[in-house]
Amino acid sequence: MLSSENRYYNRATSFVFLVLPLLILCLPIASIAQGFLRAEGKKIVDGEGKNVLLRGIGLGGWMLQEGYMLKINREGQQYRIRQRIEELIGPEQTKEFYDAWLANHMRKSDVDSMKKWGFNSIRLPMHYNLYTLPVEKEPVAGSNTWLDKGFQLTDSLLSWCKANSMYLILDLHAAPGGQGNDLNISDRDPSKPSLWDSEANQQKTVALWRKLAERYANEQWIGGYDIINEPNWGFTNPENDKNGTGEPSNAPLRKLMVDITRAIREVDKNHLIIIEGNGWGNNYRGILPPWDSNMALSYHKYWNFNDLASIKGILESREKYNIPVWLGETGENSNVWFTEAIRLLESNNIGWSWWPLKKLGSNNPLEIKSNPNYDKVARYWNGAGNKPGASDAYSGLMELTSALKSSNNAVHHDVIDAMMRQPFSSETRPFKFHLIDKDNVIHAVNYDLGRNGYAYFDKDTANYRVSGQDGRGNRGGVYRNDGVDIRKDSSRYESYYISDIEDGEWLQYTITVKKAGTYSLALNVATPSDKGSVSVFINGTKSVNAMPLAATGDFHLWRSQELKNIRLIRGTNKIRIYSDKGGWNLKDIRFIAH
């Protein structure tokens, strides 16, 4: 945002006209925002009235840990994770762990990368306890003790966003007391009063938003205030509708959001207010019509089909209430699902924010790498291993905090490509550069980048369980996030192979051949039976027709099987390995010149 300067109007007009443009040109480009985001009818627009399609990502796991992001499948609330860390290494070293966690998980290099990849916004999932004390710890009941940590972290993130001309959307992910019965997402302790059971928690929530709005009222790169993430609470029928998906009135939720809006508007008339319905953001019964002229609705979408029927309610709300809509959270699926969803959303002028940027797992842009000592900790917490010693636990946890840094993350370019390019392009691109000279090996997992049916074909491509169609995509869950099944070779470090190959599935590789000629392809395969067969297409022409694969005796016993008389031209060639009959695994392809 441009700071206001005193102007000396007694200077010559010509001086102002000549010098002022030069001064503006000398200012950092990132500091010149396009004005506050605001609602204009059904659109979100900038200060010049231009439509803004938000392409964002949420920073899940930074201020608020969820167990699944750490490979923890029991007691996944952050307060329980912290308690269990203290049980292993003590309170002092636990504080050291969390200090390092907050310092390393999100840094300027992360924001710089997101900008480079094509994102224009970030959603910050905030934990209230970084900004203020819990009500039960306030020295004076009803007061609000403000903590510097959360505000400082937010200030730093905002400065990195401003430097990259990216919008930052503040999202209260963990409200005081917790806003739902899905405990992990709000770090809720069910032994204490929830947000809905406690007037004090509600007052603190309102006060926190007033404080945030007061602090950031004039910051144009703050894109909006997402005031309560995924409320999921059965107000009318808590026994049979504990997550509020069928809630008919939502009166307490509406009242609290109106109170928060009123408090924000006392100090901030500028920023977009974003609200979420009950039932994880999708049940707006009783909440609408809107009560402020600068509002947007946020829906969340997971594991359903990507067709018009899946966003019918979103589009109807936008039309009925003449209000912008935003897909504030989605993801946790395969690249195929990502591409489908983004194409659907953007074709209907709906911006989006993916979830999350990074975690221990491969279906996000960045992957945090684990380590053997932390794996022992996770196995113990999951009930599958012995209690690790304090020294091993401390070493594993601190090594994990170092792995949080973007420089130590694994970058999943396939995920980024599926989100930023593939929604509107069927073009395929090499995943890695393959130069073929005399005797070269291509790892099977390095097939081309692109959509299913263009760069590869796999029958099980995504999880649509909410729509009643189970699926897994990559069954191995490692290395890449397409439908292709990839597993790790436990006998070798950082070695992977294609598994679970079915009839009719195929993989494409773009290679650069140094010298035209006749080659043999040696496929390194593993199969317990001799029922598999393979064809090979070179630049669209079938070169090998349904060659049988000899049994190796097991899915982990590898044997090279040679396909002869493959003619390659000089320069770019596209090779397609086609499975006529499945039931085999593929590790690599060797090119042998003759």
C-alpha positions in Angstrom: 0.0 0.0 0.0 1.3 3.5 -0.8 1.9 5.5 2.3 0.4 9.0 2.3 2.8 11.9 2.2 2.4 15.6 2.9 2.2 17.5 -0.3 3.6 21.0 -0.6 1.3 22.7 -3.0 3.2 25.9 -3.1 5.8 24.2 -5.4 5.6 24.8 -9.1 3.0 22.6 -10.8 5.5 21.7 -13.5 7.8 20.3 -10.8 5.1 18.0 -9.5 4.1 16.8 -12.9 7.7 16.0 -13.8 9.0 14.5 -10.6 6.0 12.6 -9.2 5.8 10.1 -12.0 9.5 9.4 -11.5 9.0 8.8 -7.8 6.2 6.4 -8.5 8.3 4.5 -11.0 11.0 4.2 -8.4 8.7 2.6 -5.8 8.7 -1.2 -5.4 6.1 -2.6 -7.8 4.7 -4.9 -5.0 3.8 -1.9 -2.9 1.4 -0.5 -5.5 -1.8 -2.5 -4.8 -4.9 -2.4 -6.9 -7.1 -1.4 -4.0 -9.0 -3.5 -1.6 -10.8 -6.6 -2.8 -14.5 -6.1 -2.6 -17.8 -7.6 -3.6 -19.4 -6.2 -6.7 -22.6 -8.1 -7.4 -21.6 -11.7 -8.1 -17.9 -10.9 -8.5 -14.9 -10.2 -6.4 -13.1 -7.2 -7.9 -10.1 -5.1 -7.1 -10.0 -1.4 -6.5 -10.2 -0.7 -10.3 -13.3 -2.9 -10.6 -11.5 -5.7 -12.4 -12.7 -9.3 -11.8 -10.3 -11.1 -9.5 -10.1 -14.9 -9.7 -8.4 -16.0 -6.6 -5.9 -18.9 -7.1 -4.7 -19.6 -3.6 -3.5 -22.2 -1.2 -3.9 -22.7 2.6 -1.1 -23.0 5.0 -2.5 -25.9 6.9 -0.2 -27.4 9.5 1.7 -24.2 10.3 -0.2 -22.4 13.1 -2.5 -25.3 13.6 -1.3 -28.9 13.3 -3.7 -31.7 12.3 -2.7 -35.2 13.1 -3.0 -36.6 9.6 -0.5 -34.1 8.3 2.0 -35.7 10.7 1.0 -39.3 9.9 -0.8 -39.5 13.3 -4.1 -41.4 13.1 -5.1 -41.2 16.8 -5.7 -38.2 19.0 -4.8 -35.7 16.3 -5.7 -32.4 18.0 -2.7 -30.1 18.4 -3.1 -29.9 22.1 -2.9 -33.7 22.4 0.1 -33.8 20.1 1.8 -31.2 22.3 1.0 -33.2 25.4 2.4 -36.3 24.0 5.6 -34.6 22.9 6.0 -33.3 26.4 5.6 -36.9 27.7 8.5 -37.9 25.5 11.0 -35.0 25.8 9.7 -32.7 28.5 8.2 -29.1 28.4 11.5 -27.2 27.7 12.4 -29.2 24.6 8.8 -29.2 23.5 8.8 -25.4 23.5 12.0 -25.6 21.5 10.3 -27.9 19.0 7.3 -25.5 18.6 9.4 -22.4 18.3 11.4 -24.1 15.5 8.2 -25.4 13.9 6.7 -21.9 13.6 9.9 -20.4 12.4 10.6 -23.0 9.7 7.3 -24.1 8.3 6.5 -20.8 6.5 9.2 -18.5 5.2 9.6 -15.9 2.5 11.0 -18.5 0.1 7.7 -20.4 0.3 5.8 -17.3 -0.8 8.3 -16.5 -3.5 7.8 -20.1 -4.9 4.0 -19.8 -4.8 4.2 -16.6 -6.8 6.5 -18.2 -9.3 4.2 -21.2 -9.7 1.2 -19.0 -10.4 -0.7 -18.6 -7.2 -2.0 -15.1 -6.4 -3.3 -15.5 -2.8 -2.7 -17.3 0.5 -5.2 -18.4 3.1 -3.8 -18.3 6.6 -5.4 -20.8 9.0 -5.0 -19.0 12.4 -5.0 -20.6 15.8 -6.5 -18.1 18.3 -4.0 -19.2 21.0 -1.1 -17.5 19.2 -3.0 -14.2 19.5 -4.7 -14.3 22.9 -4.9 -16.5 26.0 -7.7 -19.1 26.4 -10.5 -17.8 28.5 -9.6 -20.2 31.4 -6.1 -18.8 31.5 -7.0 -15.1 31.5 -5.8 -13.5 34.8 -9.0 -11.5 34.9 -12.2 -13.1 33.7 -13.7 -11.5 30.6 -10.4 -9.7 29.7 -8.3 -10.3 26.6 -4.5 -10.7 27.0 -3.0 -10.1 23.6 0.1 -12.2 22.6 2.7 -10.9 20.2 3.6 -14.2 18.5 0.6 -14.6 16.3 0.5 -10.9 15.2 4.3 -11.0 14.4 3.9 -14.2 12.3 1.0 -12.6 10.5 2.9 -9.4 9.9 5.9 -11.3 8.4 3.7 -13.3 6.1 1.9 -10.2 5.0 5.2 -8.5 4.2 6.2 -11.5 2.0 2.8 -11.4 0.3 3.1 -7.7 -0.4 6.6 -8.2 -1.9 5.0 -10.7 -4.3 1.7 -8.8 -5.0 -0.3 -11.6 -3.5 -3.4 -11.3 -1.4 -3.5 -12.7 2.2 -6.8 -14.0 3.5 -7.0 -14.3 7.3 -8.9 -17.5 8.3 -9.8 -18.2 12.0 -9.3 -22.0 11.8 -9.3 -22.6 15.5 -11.7 -20.4 17.4 -11.7 -20.1 21.2 -13.2 -23.3 22.5 -13.5 -24.9 19.1 -16.3 -24.5 16.6 -17.2 -28.0 15.8 -17.4 -31.7 16.6 -14.7 -32.5 14.0 -12.1 -32.0 16.8 -8.8 -31.9 14.9 -9.6 -29.0 12.5 -10.2 -26.6 15.4 -7.9 -28.2 18.0 -11.0 -28.7 20.2 -10.7 -30.2 23.7 -14.1 -31.8 24.4 -13.5 -31.7 28.1 -13.9 -27.9 28.0 -16.7 -25.6 26.8 -16.9 -25.2 23.1 -17.3 -22.0 21.2 -21.1 -22.6 21.2 -21.3 -23.5 24.9 -19.5 -20.5 26.2 -20.4 -16.8 26.0 -16.9 -16.0 27.1 -15.4 -17.9 24.1 -17.8 -16.1 21.8 -16.9 -12.7 23.2 -13.2 -13.5 22.8 -13.8 -14.5 19.2 -15.5 -11.2 18.5 -12.7 -9.2 20.3 -10.0 -11.1 18.4 -11.5 -10.1 15.0 -11.9 -6.5 16.1 -8.2 -6.5 17.1 -7.2 -8.0 13.8 -9.3 -5.6 11.8 -8.0 -2.6 13.7 -4.4 -3.7 13.0 -4.9 -4.4 9.3 -7.7 -2.0 8.3 -5.5 -0.1 5.8 -3.6 -3.1 4.4 -4.7 -3.5 0.8 -3.0 -6.9 0.3 -5.1 -8.4 3.0 -7.7 -9.9 0.7 -10.4 -10.6 3.3 -11.5 -11.9 6.7 -12.7 -15.6 6.6 -14.2 -15.3 10.1 -15.0 -18.9 11.2 -13.6 -21.9 9.4 -15.8 -25.0 8.9 -18.3 -24.7 11.8 -19.8 -28.2 12.2 -22.2 -28.2 15.1 -25.8 -29.5 15.5 -27.7 -26.7 17.2 -31.2 -28.1 16.8 -30.5 -31.9 16.9 -27.0 -32.4 18.4 -27.6 -36.2 19.0 -28.4 -37.1 15.4 -26.8 -34.2 13.5 -23.6 -33.5 15.4 -21.8 -31.8 12.5 -24.7 -29.6 11.5 -25.1 -30.8 7.9 -28.9 -31.0 8.3 -29.2 -28.0 10.7 -32.4 -26.1 9.7 -31.9 -22.7 11.4 -28.2 -22.1 12.3 -29.3 -19.2 14.5 -26.3 -19.2 16.9 -23.9 -19.3 14.0 -25.6 -16.4 12.2 -25.7 -14.3 15.4 -22.0 -14.8 16.1 -21.0 -13.9 12.5 -23.2 -10.8 12.6 -21.6 -9.8 15.9 -18.1 -10.3 14.4 -19.0 -8.3 11.3 -20.3 -5.5 13.5 -17.1 -5.4 15.5 -15.0 -5.4 12.4 -16.9 -2.6 10.8 -16.4 -0.4 13.9 -12.7 -0.2 12.9 -12.5 -1.4 9.3 -14.9 -0.4 6.5 -12.6 -1.7 3.8 -12.2 -5.4 3.9 -14.3 -8.2 2.4 -16.0 -10.3 5.0 -16.1 -14.0 4.1 -18.5 -16.4 5.8 -18.8 -20.2 5.9 -21.9 -22.2 6.4 -22.4 -25.0 8.9 -21.6 -28.6 8.1 -18.0 -27.8 7.1 -18.9 -24.7 5.2 -21.8 -25.8 3.0 -25.0 -25.5 5.0 -26.3 -21.9 4.7 -29.9 -22.6 5.8 -31.1 -19.8 8.1 -27.8 -17.8 7.6 -28.7 -15.9 4.5 -29.6 -13.3 3.2 -26.3 -11.4 3.8 -26.2 -8.6 6.3 -23.3 -6.6 4.9 -22.8 -5.0 1.5 -19.2 -6.3 1.2 -19.4 -10.0 1.8 -18.6 -13.3 0.0 -19.7 -16.9 0.7 -17.1 -19.6 1.1 -17.9 -23.2 0.3 -15.6 -26.2 0.8 -15.5 -29.2 -1.6 -13.9 -32.6 -1.1 -14.1 -36.1 -2.7 -17.1 -35.6 -4.9 -17.6 -35.5 -8.6 -16.4 -32.4 -10.5 -19.6 -31.7 -12.5 -22.1 -28.9 -12.5 -24.3 -30.9 -10.1 -21.5 -30.7 -7.5 -21.5 -26.9 -7.5 -25.3 -26.4 -8.2 -25.9 -25.1 -4.7 -23.0 -22.6 -4.9 -24.2 -21.2 -8.2 -27.8 -20.9 -7.0 -26.7 -19.0 -3.9 -24.6 -16.6 -5.9 -27.5 -16.0 -8.3 -30.2 -15.7 -5.6 -28.4 -13.3 -3.3 -26.3 -11.5 -5.9 -23.1 -12.3 -3.9 -19.7 -13.6 -4.8 -18.7 -17.1 -3.9 -15.3 -18.6 -3.2 -14.2 -22.2 -2.9 -12.2 -21.5 0.2 -10.9 -25.0 0.8 -10.4 -28.1 -1.3 -7.8 -30.6 -2.3 -6.5 -33.9 -0.6 -7.0 -35.9 -3.8 -5.2 -36.8 -7.0 -3.9 -34.7 -9.8 -6.8 -35.8 -12.0 -9.3 -34.5 -9.4 -7.4 -31.3 -9.0 -7.4 -30.6 -12.8 -11.1 -31.4 -13.1 -12.1 -29.3 -10.1 -10.1 -26.2 -11.1 -11.4 -26.4 -14.7 -15.0 -26.6 -13.4 -14.5 -23.7 -10.9 -12.7 -21.3 -13.2 -15.1 -21.9 -16.0 -17.8 -20.6 -13.6 -15.7 -17.7 -12.3 -15.2 -19.2 -8.9 -11.8 -18.6 -7.2 -10.3 -21.3 -5.0 -7.8 -22.0 -2.2 -6.2 -25.5 -2.1 -5.3 -27.4 1.0 -2.5 -27.5 2.1 0.8 -26.2 0.8 2.9 -28.9 2.5 2.7 -31.9 4.8 4.1 -35.4 5.2 2.5 -36.7 2.0 2.8 -36.3 -1.8 -0.6 -34.9 -2.9 0.4 -31.2 -2.3 3.0 -28.9 -3.9 5.6 -29.4 -1.2 6.3 -32.6 0.8 7.9 -32.6 4.2 10.3 -35.5 4.4 10.2 -37.7 7.5 13.2 -39.4 9.2 13.6 -42.7 11.0 13.5 -41.3 14.5 10.3 -39.4 13.9 8.8 -42.5 12.3 9.4 -44.3 15.6 7.5 -41.5 17.4 4.6 -41.7 15.0 4.4 -45.5 15.2 4.4 -45.3 19.0 1.6 -42.7 19.0 -0.4 -44.8 16.5 -0.1 -47.9 18.7 2.2 -49.8 16.3 5.5 -49.5 18.1 7.4 -49.2 21.3 8.0 -46.0 23.2 11.1 -44.3 21.8 13.8 -43.0 24.1 13.9 -39.3 24.9 17.1 -38.8 22.9 15.7 -40.5 19.7 12.4 -38.7 20.0 14.1 -35.3 20.4 16.4 -36.0 17.5 13.5 -37.1 15.3 11.3 -34.1 16.2 14.0 -31.5 15.7 15.1 -33.1 12.4 11.4 -32.8 11.3 11.5 -29.1 12.0 14.5 -28.7 9.8 12.7 -30.7 7.1 9.9 -28.0 7.2 12.1 -25.5 5.3 11.2 -25.2 1.6 14.8 -25.8 0.7 14.5 -29.2 2.3 11.0 -30.0 0.9 10.4 -32.3 -2.0 8.7 -30.2 -4.7 5.9 -32.0 -6.5 6.0 -30.4 -10.0 3.3 -32.8 -11.1 0.9 -31.4 -8.6 1.7 -27.8 -9.5 1.3 -28.6 -13.2 -2.0 -30.3 -12.7 -3.3 -27.2 -10.9 -1.8 -24.4 -12.9 -1.5 -25.7 -16.5 -3.5 -28.9 -17.1 -7.0 -27.5 -16.4 -7.0 -25.7 -19.8 -4.3 -27.6 -21.7 -4.1 -31.2 -22.9 -0.5 -30.8 -24.0 2.0 -33.2 -22.5 5.5 -32.3 -21.4 8.5 -34.3 -20.3 8.6 -34.9 -16.6 12.4 -35.1 -16.8 14.7 -34.7 -19.8 15.7 -38.0 -21.3 18.7 -38.0 -23.6 19.1 -41.3 -25.5 22.6 -42.0 -26.7 23.9 -45.5 -26.7 22.9 -47.3 -23.5 20.5 -45.3 -21.3 18.0 -46.1 -18.6 14.7 -44.3 -18.0 13.0 -44.8 -14.6 9.5 -45.9 -15.3 8.0 -43.4 -12.8 9.3 -40.5 -14.9 6.6 -40.7 -17.5 5.3 -37.4 -19.1 3.5 -34.6 -17.3 -0.1 -34.2 -18.4 -3.7 -35.3 -18.1 -5.0 -38.9 -17.8 -5.5 -40.1 -21.4 -2.8 -37.9 -22.8 0.4 -38.5 -20.8 -0.7 -41.8 -19.3 -3.9 -43.8 -18.9 -4.9 -45.3 -15.6 -8.3 -46.7 -14.6 -8.4 -45.6 -11.0 -7.6 -41.9 -11.0 -9.2 -40.2 -8.0 -11.3 -40.5 -4.8 -15.0 -39.7 -5.3 -16.3 -41.3 -2.2 -18.7 -38.5 -1.2 -20.4 -39.1 -4.6 -20.4 -42.9 -3.9 -17.5 -43.9 -6.1 -14.5 -45.1 -4.2 -11.1 -44.7 -5.7 -7.5 -44.1 -4.6 -5.6 -42.8 -7.5 -1.9 -43.7 -6.8 -2.3 -46.7 -4.6 1.3 -46.5 -3.4 0.9 -42.8 -2.4 4.5 -41.8 -3.2 6.6 -39.8 -5.7 3.7 -38.6 -7.9 0.1 -37.8 -7.5 -1.5 -39.0 -10.7 -3.7 -42.1 -11.1 -0.6 -44.2 -11.9 0.3 -46.5 -9.0 3.8 -46.0 -7.7 5.5 -47.8 -4.8 8.8 -47.4 -3.1 11.4 -50.1 -3.5 12.4 -50.8 0.1 15.6 -52.5 -1.0 17.1 -49.3 -2.5 17.2 -45.7 -1.3 14.9 -43.3 -3.2 14.0 -46.0 -5.7 10.4 -46.4 -7.1 8.5 -48.5 -9.5 5.1 -48.7 -11.3 2.8 -51.2 -9.7 -0.7 -52.7 -10.1 -0.6 -52.4 -13.9 -4.0 -53.3 -15.4 -5.3 -54.2 -18.9 -5.4 -51.2 -21.2 -3.2 -48.9 -19.0 -0.3 -47.1 -20.6 2.6 -44.7 -20.0 4.1 -42.1 -22.3 7.8 -41.0 -22.3 9.1 -38.0 -24.4 12.8 -38.7 -25.2 15.5 -36.9 -27.1 17.5 -39.3 -29.3 21.0 -38.2 -30.2 21.4 -40.6 -33.2 18.7 -42.1 -35.3 18.8 -45.9 -35.5 17.5 -49.3 -34.4 17.3 -49.9 -30.6 16.2 -52.6 -28.2 14.1 -51.7 -25.2 14.8 -53.8 -22.1 11.9 -53.6 -19.8 12.7 -54.3 -16.1 9.6 -56.1 -15.0 8.3 -58.2 -12.1 5.3 -60.5 -12.4 4.4 -63.8 -10.7 2.7 -65.2 -13.8 3.2 -65.3 -17.5 -0.2 -63.8 -18.4 1.0 -60.2 -18.9 1.8 -58.7 -22.3 2.9 -55.4 -23.6 2.8 -53.3 -26.8 5.0 -50.4 -27.7 4.0 -47.3 -29.8 6.7 -45.1 -31.3 5.4 -41.6 -32.3 1.9 -43.0 -32.7 2.8 -46.1 -34.6 2.7 -49.6 -33.1 6.2 -51.0 -33.1 5.7 -54.1 -30.8 2.4 -55.9 -30.7 1.3 -57.7 -27.5 4.6 -59.3 -26.6 4.2 -61.8 -23.7 6.0 -61.2 -20.5 7.8 -64.1 -18.9 7.0 -64.8 -15.2 9.7 -63.7 -12.8 8.1 -65.5 -9.8 7.0 -62.5 -7.7 6.0 -58.9 -7.9 9.4 -58.0 -6.3 11.6 -60.2 -8.4 12.9 -58.1 -11.4 14.0 -59.4 -14.8 14.9 -57.6 -17.9 12.8 -58.5 -21.0 14.0 -57.3 -24.3 11.9 -55.8 -27.1 13.9 -55.6 -30.4 13.9 -53.7 -33.6 12.6 -50.4 -32.2 13.3 -47.6 -34.8 13.9 -44.1 -33.3 14.3 -40.9 -35.2 16.9 -38.3 -34.3 15.5 -35.7 -31.9 12.1 -35.9 -30.1 10.3 -39.2 -29.9 7.2 -40.2 -28.0 7.2 -43.7 -26.7 4.1 -45.4 -25.3 4.3 -48.5 -23.2 0.9 -50.2 -23.4 -0.4 -53.0 -21.2 -2.4 -55.4 -23.3 -2.7 -57.7 -20.3 -1.9 -56.5 -16.8 -0.6 -58.1 -13.6 3.0 -56.8 -13.8 5.2 -54.1 -12.4 7.7 -51.9 -14.2 10.8 -50.4 -12.7 12.8 -49.0 -15.7 13.4 -49.0 -19.4 16.8 -49.5 -20.9 17.6 -48.2 -24.5 20.3 -50.3 -26.2 21.6 -49.0 -29.5 22.6 -51.4 -32.3 
